[in-house]
C-alpha cells in the first residue's frame, strides 16, 4: 500500500502524532469543542499513518454502533477514499473491520455490545466521545489494550471520569477548538460556531 502523506492535516493531527511517536503516554486524551477536528484527526492518524506503517490490532469504539457509523467509521472510510487508498475487498461490512495489506486491522463496534467490550485484546484503542461511556465500560476496554489508548471528549460536563484519566500523570491532554481547524471550515460554519458559543455564555 502506498502511504498518503499529503492529505491536509490540522495541528491537532500533528500533536497526536507527536504524542504517539514519543511512546511516553498510556493515554492520549483530546478535549475539544465542536469542529475542532479532534475525532477526525485521531481517525486520520490511525487510517493514514499508524495502520499502514505499523502492523497493529486497532479498535475504535463509541457508546453505540449507529453513532460510530455516522461519525468515526464514516470519517475513516472517507479519509481512505479521499487518499485513494480504500479497497472494498479489505472492508468486512458485516463486522465493520478494515484489514490492511500489511495485516493491520481496524475494527469498529458500539459499547452497547457487552460481549465485544469484554472480548479479545488489541494494541491500540480509540474511544470516541468517551464522556458518553461509563467508567466501568472504559476500564474493561483499557484492561484489554496492550499499548496506547486515545480518547476524545467534549468539555460539556463539570465532573466526569474522563478528566481524571486525562489529567493522570504520564497521560497526555491535547486541547483544541474550532480555531485549530479554521483552515478547513467555511465562513458559514465559523459564524454558526461563534453564534452558538455566544449563546452558551
C-alpha angles and dihedrals in degrees: 000000000000108000115227113223098163105071112114113271131192126220086258090063092052093046090054092045092051091048092049095046091050089067087209100112131070090191128032107194124195118200113184146146129237115314094003089133093236096132095037092049095051091047090047091051091052096043101044105025118019100035100048095036101043128037102238143152105232131186126194116191141172134176092274138015094234089055090049093049091052093045130019097016092049090048091050094052093042091051093052091045093050091049092050091242103109116116116185090207089063095056120084099201093187095058097025093236124143115199120198123214090251091060098259113137129196115200126192125202141154120244092232083083100082092184092062093044088058093037134102124334128251141194100239131025129193116192109195116209090358093183088073091063127077117244094244089059092049090048092054090051093045093051089058095049116094101191134008130006120201118194131177129192143166118245093240102120127061093209124035137136089244091073091054090052095043093049096045111121111262094027122104124234118197118191121203140173135183086274089073088058098036095115090062099044127088120238088249092056092048091050092051092049092050093048091048090051092051091053091053093055 
